[in-house]
Amino acid sequence: MNSQIRKKKSDTVREWAQKFIKICALLLSCAGKGLARLGRRLGAILRGAAALPGRVRGALTERRDARFPESDYGLVQRVLFLRGMLPRLSGLFSEGLLRRRKRSAQDTGQIRGWLEELRIHPAVFLLVSMAVAAAAVVLSLYTVGTAVSYDGQELCVVAGKGDVDRAVTWVESVTRQTLLTPGYKVDAERIETARKLVSRRSVTSRETLQNDLIDRIGLIDYGCVLYVDGEAVAATPYSGALEELLSQLKMGYITENTVECSFVETTEIRQEYVARDSMMNLGYIAELINDTRQGEVTYTVVAGDTYYGIAEKYGLTLSQLLDMNAGYDVNMLHVGDELTVSRAVPYLTVVDVERQSAVMDVPYQVSYQDDPNMYQGDSKVLSPGQYGKEDVTSNVTYVNGEERGRQVVARAMLVQPVTEIQARGTKERPYWLATGYFRWPCSGVLTSRFGYRAIPIAGASPFHKGIDIGNGYGTAICASDGGTVEYSGWQSGYGYLVIIDHGNGYKTYYGHNSSLLVSRGDHVYPGQQIARMGSTGLSTGNHCHFGIMLNGTFVNPLNYLR
């Protein structure tokens, strides 16, 4: 029984194989017949094309012989000829279509007959269809790719080995340019590739492999780099972080009146590859851009230095040097003084322009009236002036918080100023009138100052009401300013004394003289000799005691002498 079943199955398989072979043969036969028909048709077309000139010439001859009674014009004759050819061409085309349809119907019928003879079971057809569909699904979801590993760790899967080679070449080129290492090469022994069946979704691009290789090798990174005047200052992998830090730096200077805020330096943020050890955390970058890139430089004065020489040595003008060293006297320089010759230079200089409005005083003018009863150089206010008021709007420029400039953009006068009227003397000034300035009465050495002191001589006051200037016996003593001699003679501890009233609330005292050259009531001019130095009265040596009294009170002469 089993042998009969096996024989029946074998006959069935053999029968299906024979039918499949017949179908293939029929298809090949149909294809051959089609090619043969196509060849015959092309031959007929070529033969017709070769015979067409002869037919055309014959028709033209016939038409010429018939002299075309319809018309004697050449153009009309050609139109009539073409119209006469249309029925013939239409008939040839219709015959060709009819023959083609007949042959197609015959081939279709023959194939249908063969398919009916096969008698394929529906279940077999369903299984074959499912297998074909499954194969299509598998091919659409999976493919053969190249898995890439570095140091035994799989990075990604790419389409082929060519992508791996191109990625390695690109990584080497970028690393050389970034690290300035012309001979850099990726270690090929650490890269492994393997072909395997993978999901199409898992196949990545060459750019992904390049980024994975750079990250795994660990020499360079892609990030944002801050450039200040063309110099790379800081780098971070976080996009937008540098822009935010620069914005925060500006915000420290921006107020509600700010109309413009910018950096003096040229800043630029580029996205590029940098050495991995150049990457910084944001806190360090914030501290860096708020710090200085060059510290303050100072210079210690030595013997022989001058302000001009120091300024020239460091490429500064005298005014720049003095601006950096406020409080120093341009006429006095001491050995050991420490001068600033270069201020600290910040990485970024913020310029903030603010719109400010303020009510300001407007200076008044002075109008003079000549007065013949007053001496030349003297004046008196007849009608006091008054400041005006003006509303001024300005653009004020601050550099790192310090005001550097002010530009007026609008003015509005609120109160007009009132002119002051002064009387001005025209009377010739006497030679002996006081100038208001005091000169040194003599040359010499300052031996004692104004104020309390130890008492070297019995009977002397503990409070010294002037200064002592020591020099040789007979040294000339001169009037410190012009005035009238109020006293000239001996006066207890002062010895021989001269007192000059300068007529402006000031009186000057000249004591311990050896001899006097003026008398009471004499008018003296500034610098006129009035006595000779000596050591009369309570004195320990030749000197001039010089005192200044203002409105009845002695003051320190050193605050008035020029």
C-alpha positions as MATLAB code, in Angstrom:
seq = 'MNSQIRKKKSDTVREWAQKFIKICALLLSCAGKGLARLGRRLGAILRGAAALPGRVRGALTERRDARFPESDYGLVQRVLFLRGMLPRLSGLFSEGLLRRRKRSAQDTGQIRGWLEELRIHPAVFLLVSMAVAAAAVVLSLYTVGTAVSYDGQELCVVAGKGDVDRAVTWVESVTRQTLLTPGYKVDAERIETARKLVSRRSVTSRETLQNDLIDRIGLIDYGCVLYVDGEAVAATPYSGALEELLSQLKMGYITENTVECSFVETTEIRQEYVARDSMMNLGYIAELINDTRQGEVTYTVVAGDTYYGIAEKYGLTLSQLLDMNAGYDVNMLHVGDELTVSRAVPYLTVVDVERQSAVMDVPYQVSYQDDPNMYQGDSKVLSPGQYGKEDVTSNVTYVNGEERGRQVVARAMLVQPVTEIQARGTKERPYWLATGYFRWPCSGVLTSRFGYRAIPIAGASPFHKGIDIGNGYGTAICASDGGTVEYSGWQSGYGYLVIIDHGNGYKTYYGHNSSLLVSRGDHVYPGQQIARMGSTGLSTGNHCHFGIMLNGTFVNPLNYLR';
ca = [
       0.000    0.000    0.000;
       2.798    2.395    0.925;
       4.597    1.643   -2.299;
       1.472    2.552   -4.277;
       1.167    5.855   -2.413;
       4.822    6.639   -3.011;
       4.440    5.716   -6.701;
       1.349    7.907   -7.010;
       3.181   10.889   -5.437;
       6.163   10.293   -7.708;
       3.874   10.231  -10.790;
       2.235   13.440   -9.632;
       5.589   15.219   -9.152;
       6.789   13.952  -12.527;
       3.558   15.166  -14.146;
       3.940   18.651  -12.584;
       7.580   18.811  -13.718;
       6.608   17.914  -17.280;
       3.881   20.513  -17.299;
       6.319   23.167  -15.920;
       8.807   22.273  -18.671;
       6.054   22.556  -21.294;
       5.065   25.997  -20.015;
       8.700   27.189  -20.156;
       9.012   25.772  -23.677;
       5.768   27.468  -24.702;
       6.979   30.785  -23.316;
      10.290   30.431  -25.156;
       8.420   29.468  -28.314;
       6.158   32.461  -28.021;
       9.137   34.681  -27.437;
      10.874   33.208  -30.498;
       7.778   33.625  -32.634;
       7.412   37.185  -31.429;
      11.017   37.951  -32.339;
      10.492   36.289  -35.746;
       7.376   38.325  -36.389;
       9.188   41.471  -35.297;
      12.019   40.672  -37.717;
       9.592   40.019  -40.564;
       7.773   43.261  -39.810;
      11.007   45.265  -39.738;
      12.009   43.646  -43.069;
       8.675   44.568  -44.595;
       9.024   48.126  -43.330;
      12.546   48.396  -44.722;
      11.445   46.916  -48.077;
       8.518   49.307  -48.156;
      10.833   52.194  -47.332;
      13.182   51.106  -50.137;
      10.308   50.860  -52.640;
       8.703   54.121  -51.508;
      10.895   56.415  -53.695;
      10.003   54.357  -56.769;
       6.314   54.517  -55.960;
       6.533   58.236  -55.359;
       8.348   58.743  -58.667;
       5.718   56.627  -60.451;
       2.891   58.542  -58.952;
       4.555   61.819  -59.864;
       5.063   60.618  -63.411;
       1.440   59.560  -63.671;
       0.293   62.883  -62.263;
       2.603   64.773  -64.617;
       1.420   62.745  -67.571;
      -2.180   63.409  -66.577;
      -1.101   67.084  -66.180;
      -3.240   67.258  -63.050;
      -6.335   68.673  -64.611;
      -7.525   69.700  -61.124;
      -4.934   72.508  -60.902;
      -1.905   73.996  -62.614;
      -0.266   75.248  -59.364;
       2.615   73.203  -57.898;
       1.644   73.611  -54.215;
      -1.983   72.585  -54.873;
      -0.807   69.585  -56.892;
       1.366   68.348  -53.956;
      -1.563   68.681  -51.540;
      -3.799   66.713  -53.888;
      -1.128   64.029  -54.216;
      -0.844   63.569  -50.447;
      -4.617   63.389  -50.147;
      -4.660   60.644  -52.732;
      -2.029   58.657  -50.782;
      -3.986   58.732  -47.483;
      -6.434   55.861  -48.259;
      -3.581   53.564  -49.202;
      -1.564   54.322  -46.077;
      -4.673   53.913  -43.883;
      -5.369   50.503  -45.360;
      -1.818   49.302  -44.742;
      -1.978   50.423  -41.100;
      -5.365   48.707  -40.504;
      -4.122   45.427  -41.969;
      -1.084   45.477  -39.665;
      -3.227   46.015  -36.542;
      -5.560   43.195  -37.502;
      -2.705   40.723  -37.979;
      -1.185   41.712  -34.601;
      -4.482   41.112  -32.750;
      -4.913   37.681  -34.309;
      -1.421   36.565  -33.276;
      -1.878   37.893  -29.739;
      -5.161   36.035  -29.341;
      -3.545   32.818  -30.529;
      -0.629   33.141  -28.048;
      -2.973   33.970  -25.106;
      -5.201   31.020  -25.886;
      -2.275   28.648  -26.073;
      -0.901   29.818  -22.678;
      -4.358   29.574  -21.088;
      -4.628   26.004  -22.360;
      -1.296   25.033  -20.873;
      -2.261   26.579  -17.475;
      -5.535   24.647  -17.475;
      -3.629   21.426  -18.133;
      -1.349   22.073  -15.089;
      -4.263   22.066  -12.639;
      -2.194   23.490   -9.700;
      -3.786   22.881   -6.286;
      -4.885   26.132   -4.480;
      -2.984   25.193   -1.310;
       0.268   24.827   -3.267;
      -0.297   28.189   -4.921;
      -0.951   29.786   -1.505;
       2.226   28.319   -0.005;
       4.337   29.481   -2.933;
       2.827   32.982   -2.679;
       3.526   33.123    1.076;
       7.133   32.043    0.532;
       7.665   34.736   -2.078;
       6.106   37.363    0.221;
       8.248   36.258    3.170;
      11.382   36.483    1.045;
      10.428   39.997   -0.023;
       9.844   41.061    3.600;
      13.183   39.645    4.744;
      15.055   41.390    1.932;
      13.337   44.711    2.760;
      14.194   44.549    6.502;
      17.713   43.056    6.490;
      20.890   43.539    4.546;
      24.558   42.612    4.692;
      26.640   45.344    6.403;
      30.131   45.910    7.810;
      30.447   46.036   11.603;
      33.340   48.252   12.804;
      35.105   47.779   16.166;
      37.902   49.780   17.838;
      39.958   48.133   20.579;
      37.405   45.319   20.678;
      34.442   47.649   21.258;
      31.901   47.762   18.461;
      31.241   51.279   17.210;
      28.601   50.993   14.477;
      27.616   49.237   11.241;
      28.205   50.837    7.827;
      27.383   49.778    4.292;
      30.829   48.561    3.269;
      34.572   48.496    3.782;
      34.990   51.553    1.536;
      33.107   53.697    4.067;
      35.518   52.517    6.786;
      38.610   53.475    4.762;
      37.217   56.888    3.864;
      36.234   57.536    7.497;
      39.728   56.659    8.761;
      41.350   58.915    6.138;
      39.098   61.803    7.139;
      39.798   61.345   10.880;
      43.556   61.357   10.223;
      43.300   64.562    8.158;
      41.223   66.427   10.771;
      43.482   65.310   13.633;
      46.608   66.469   11.790;
      45.124   69.911   11.143;
      43.831   70.314   14.708;
      46.908   69.100   16.603;
      49.440   70.305   13.980;
      50.933   66.809   13.773;
      51.693   66.106   10.075;
      52.629   62.462   10.665;
      49.571   61.340   12.633;
      48.067   57.962   11.626;
      45.206   55.943   13.082;
      46.475   52.589   14.382;
      45.018   50.168   11.807;
      45.593   47.148   14.088;
      43.059   48.487   16.565;
      40.297   48.657   13.944;
      38.405   45.430   13.111;
      35.664   44.919   10.496;
      33.233   42.028    9.967;
      30.520   41.371    7.357;
      27.195   40.173    8.759;
      23.442   40.209    8.224;
      21.973   43.175   10.060;
      18.785   45.174   10.216;
      18.658   47.908    7.615;
      17.810   50.394   10.368;
      21.059   49.621   12.185;
      23.210   50.649    9.201;
      24.633   54.145    9.877;
      26.311   56.748    7.699;
      30.022   57.321    7.245;
      29.712   60.594    9.209;
      28.468   58.632   12.238;
      31.482   56.310   12.030;
      33.808   59.362   11.818;
      32.314   60.872   14.969;
      32.473   57.526   16.816;
      36.134   57.075   15.881;
      37.050   60.602   17.025;
      35.231   60.066   20.314;
      36.848   56.651   20.899;
      40.398   57.780   20.016;
      40.017   60.736   22.383;
      42.535   63.217   20.944;
      40.181   65.882   19.592;
      36.599   67.026   20.134;
      34.077   69.095   18.206;
      32.968   72.152   20.124;
      32.475   75.919   20.260;
      35.600   78.123   20.432;
      35.665   81.786   21.533;
      38.087   84.003   19.604;
      39.040   87.476   20.886;
      40.828   89.619   18.284;
      41.645   86.440   16.358;
      43.114   84.609   19.383;
      41.442   81.438   20.686;
      40.575   82.076   24.339;
      38.184   79.333   25.457;
      36.480   76.165   24.148;
      33.448   74.188   25.317;
      31.407   71.289   23.902;
      28.123   72.976   24.857;
      26.439   74.840   22.023;
      25.141   78.286   22.989;
      27.042   78.420   26.302;
      29.624   80.968   25.125;
      26.931   83.260   23.723;
      25.161   83.132   27.085;
      28.372   83.961   29.007;
      29.090   86.956   26.771;
      25.517   88.135   27.213;
      25.818   87.852   31.010;
      29.076   89.847   30.937;
      27.276   92.674   29.129;
      24.309   92.474   31.497;
      26.590   93.477   34.368;
      26.919   96.932   32.776;
      23.511   97.400   31.159;
      21.042   99.689   32.948;
      17.562  100.929   32.139;
      19.161  103.885   30.327;
      21.463  101.804   28.097;
      21.053  102.461   24.379;
      24.006  100.405   23.145;
      26.341   97.825   24.664;
      29.207   96.136   22.849;
      32.779   94.877   23.173;
      35.803   96.890   22.099;
      37.516   93.693   21.015;
      36.340   91.640   18.020;
      34.645   88.498   19.346;
      33.767   85.442   17.266;
      32.425   82.006   18.177;
      33.375   79.197   15.793;
      32.326   75.560   15.761;
      35.372   73.444   15.019;
      37.571   70.589   16.206;
      40.007   71.341   19.037;
      42.343   69.298   21.222;
      40.316   67.497   23.891;
      42.493   68.841   26.717;
      41.600   72.394   25.535;
      37.967   71.955   26.541;
      37.033   73.980   29.670;
      34.150   73.910   32.106;
      31.797   76.865   32.001;
      32.750   78.139   35.460;
      36.397   78.469   34.479;
      35.482   80.224   31.216;
      33.275   82.708   33.105;
      36.151   83.481   35.494;
      38.594   83.780   32.599;
      36.672   86.307   30.498;
      36.032   88.435   33.597;
      39.749   88.425   34.458;
      42.694   90.206   32.811;
      45.036   88.738   30.240;
      47.874   91.042   31.333;
      48.508   92.300   34.852;
      49.540   95.751   36.031;
      53.214   96.625   35.442;
      55.066   98.935   37.859;
      58.465  100.640   37.826;
      60.615  101.655   40.808;
      62.289  105.049   40.417;
      66.089  105.109   40.633;
      68.546  107.994   40.781;
      68.593  110.059   37.580;
      65.045  109.135   36.470;
      62.615  111.744   35.202;
      58.917  111.489   34.322;
      59.705  112.204   30.696;
      62.398  109.513   30.545;
      60.184  106.861   32.188;
      57.262  107.678   29.871;
      59.484  107.435   26.790;
      60.991  104.157   28.002;
      57.565  102.483   28.154;
      56.104  104.115   25.042;
      53.793  106.480   26.934;
      53.070  110.160   26.801;
      53.639  112.212   29.950;
      49.893  112.722   30.399;
      49.255  108.961   30.121;
      51.899  108.238   32.755;
      50.470  110.867   35.114;
      46.899  109.601   34.557;
      47.983  106.151   35.728;
      49.710  107.638   38.774;
      47.233  110.102   40.255;
      48.546  111.941   43.311;
      52.161  112.213   42.174;
      53.645  115.687   41.666;
      55.036  116.189   38.168;
      57.660  118.550   39.597;
      58.886  116.118   42.232;
      60.160  112.552   41.816;
      61.817  110.544   44.600;
      64.083  107.521   44.436;
      62.058  104.458   45.447;
      58.717  105.769   44.143;
      56.725  102.979   42.486;
      54.998  104.151   39.294;
      52.408  102.242   37.277;
      53.576  102.051   33.673;
      50.937   99.624   32.350;
      47.448   98.954   33.615;
      45.918   95.495   33.740;
      44.395   94.557   30.369;
      41.042   92.721   30.515;
      40.158   89.937   28.082;
      37.005   91.789   27.109;
      36.311   95.508   27.344;
      32.617   96.357   27.606;
      31.494   99.684   26.135;
      28.119  100.801   27.500;
      26.433  103.906   26.080;
      23.671  105.348   28.277;
      21.142  108.080   27.566;
      21.151  110.423   30.598;
      19.238  113.623   31.311;
      20.175  116.168   33.988;
      19.440  119.779   34.947;
      22.750  121.606   34.789;
      23.950  125.099   35.690;
      24.569  127.490   32.818;
      27.474  129.860   33.592;
      26.666  133.559   33.588;
      28.718  136.169   31.809;
      30.572  139.043   33.519;
      30.235  142.589   32.312;
      32.865  145.140   33.464;
      32.516  148.832   34.134;
      35.649  150.982   34.457;
      36.049  152.754   37.817;
      38.750  155.504   37.999;
      38.670  155.436   41.799;
      39.907  151.830   41.983;
      43.423  150.591   41.378;
      44.247  148.559   38.318;
      43.736  144.831   38.962;
      41.083  145.452   41.634;
      37.419  144.772   41.018;
      34.136  144.930   42.881;
      30.819  143.231   42.214;
      28.078  145.746   41.542;
      25.321  143.318   40.574;
      25.866  139.597   41.263;
      25.291  137.106   38.448;
      22.994  134.119   38.605;
      23.479  130.713   37.040;
      20.887  129.594   34.507;
      19.303  126.151   34.389;
      19.372  123.847   31.367;
      17.949  120.354   30.803;
      20.734  118.458   29.003;
      20.352  115.013   27.422;
      23.632  113.223   26.715;
      24.946  109.901   25.513;
      27.473  108.891   28.170;
      30.084  106.284   27.230;
      31.374  103.931   29.948;
      34.296  101.560   29.443;
      34.186   98.713   31.977;
      32.085  100.950   34.222;
      34.328  104.053   33.992;
      33.051  107.152   32.210;
      35.177  107.909   29.164;
      33.105  110.370   27.152;
      29.923  112.430   27.057;
      28.126  113.605   23.934;
      25.262  116.088   24.208;
      22.320  115.140   21.985;
      19.697  117.672   23.145;
      19.432  120.865   25.235;
      16.435  122.730   26.645;
      16.929  126.048   28.461;
      14.828  126.244   31.652;
      16.125  129.457   33.266;
      18.243  132.064   31.489;
      21.476  133.099   33.302;
      21.773  136.646   34.721;
      24.894  138.628   33.765;
      27.127  139.811   36.632;
      28.256  143.442   36.600;
      31.654  144.292   38.110;
      33.511  147.546   38.606;
      37.085  147.360   37.305;
      39.766  149.767   38.497;
      41.655  151.939   36.041;
      43.680  153.983   38.542;
      47.434  153.375   38.301;
      48.506  150.954   40.999;
      51.231  152.136   43.469;
      54.379  150.113   43.513;
      53.985  149.288   47.209;
      50.495  147.776   47.120;
      50.207  144.160   48.156;
      49.897  141.499   45.478;
      48.307  138.902   47.752;
      51.246  136.523   47.292;
      54.155  135.991   49.694;
      57.747  135.277   48.683;
      60.562  133.963   50.887;
      62.094  136.882   52.814;
      65.637  135.549   52.505;
      67.737  132.605   51.436;
      68.895  129.996   53.923;
      68.007  126.798   55.779;
      64.710  126.176   57.586;
      65.843  125.652   61.195;
      62.534  125.799   63.076;
      58.902  125.321   62.037;
      55.583  126.843   63.077;
      53.875  125.381   66.186;
      54.828  123.826   69.537;
      58.499  123.009   70.121;
      61.076  122.219   72.769;
      62.299  125.401   74.445;
      66.072  125.854   73.955;
      66.227  129.318   75.598;
      64.828  130.334   78.954;
      61.950  132.776   78.620;
      60.975  131.795   75.036;
      57.354  130.855   74.270;
      56.597  127.098   73.805;
      54.480  127.967   70.770;
      56.548  129.177   67.819;
      54.466  131.763   65.897;
      56.517  131.633   62.705;
      59.447  129.933   61.019;
      63.199  130.448   61.429;
      65.472  130.700   58.358;
      69.196  130.453   59.197;
      72.043  132.004   57.184;
      75.175  134.174   57.610;
      75.370  137.451   59.555;
      74.235  140.401   57.394;
      72.205  138.371   54.863;
      69.640  140.649   53.138;
      66.082  140.495   54.554;
      63.405  141.561   52.005;
      59.689  142.427   52.159;
      57.610  139.324   51.406;
      54.893  141.494   49.769;
      54.183  145.165   49.233;
      52.750  147.305   52.048;
      53.358  149.958   54.704;
      55.888  149.622   57.541;
      53.846  149.525   60.742;
      56.778  149.018   63.161;
      60.574  149.177   62.900;
      62.628  148.910   66.130;
      63.476  146.797   69.178;
      60.819  144.527   70.693;
      61.786  142.255   73.607;
      62.408  138.655   72.413;
      62.231  139.610   68.698;
      65.240  141.896   68.976;
      65.284  144.309   66.087;
      61.866  143.778   64.409;
      60.070  145.022   61.265;
      56.270  144.686   60.899;
      54.647  145.380   57.493;
      50.886  145.925   57.110;
      49.833  144.758   53.618;
      46.415  146.413   53.765;
      44.430  143.237   52.973;
      44.192  141.727   56.468;
      47.728  140.350   56.362;
      50.776  141.511   58.362;
      54.300  140.057   58.192;
      56.958  139.942   60.984;
      60.752  139.977   60.450;
      62.742  139.487   63.718;
      66.284  139.088   65.194;
      67.804  141.506   62.645;
      71.281  142.984   63.096;
      70.199  146.329   61.539;
      67.034  147.926   60.108;
      66.819  149.762   56.740;
      63.228  151.131   56.881;
      61.198  153.286   59.248;
      57.587  153.384   60.369;
      55.270  154.711   57.621;
      57.553  153.775   54.743;
      55.933  152.135   51.701;
      57.834  149.053   50.546;
      57.415  146.951   47.394;
      57.686  143.144   47.169;
      61.361  142.066   47.360;
      62.675  145.398   48.725;
      65.470  144.969   51.321;
      64.243  146.113   54.731;
      66.898  144.733   57.143;
      70.050  142.617   57.663;
      70.129  139.199   59.318;
      71.465  138.962   62.884;
      70.883  137.214   66.238;
      69.350  139.924   68.430;
      66.749  139.209   71.115;
      66.138  135.627   72.283;
      68.222  133.870   69.657;
      70.799  131.094   69.477;
      72.341  132.141   66.148;
      72.001  134.245   63.039;
      68.552  133.738   61.522;
      65.377  135.511   60.427;
      62.172  134.875   62.326;
      59.362  135.219   59.743;
      55.696  135.266   60.759;
      52.376  135.926   58.988;
      49.338  137.290   60.833;
      45.854  137.098   59.254;
      43.196  139.275   60.857;
      45.038  139.245   64.196;
      45.964  135.526   64.281;
      49.342  134.014   63.402;
      49.177  131.328   60.680;
      51.706  128.850   59.322;
      53.847  130.733   56.772;
      54.683  127.533   54.899;
      51.066  127.413   53.704;
      51.462  130.810   51.992;
      55.043  131.119   50.754;
      55.688  130.591   47.048;
];
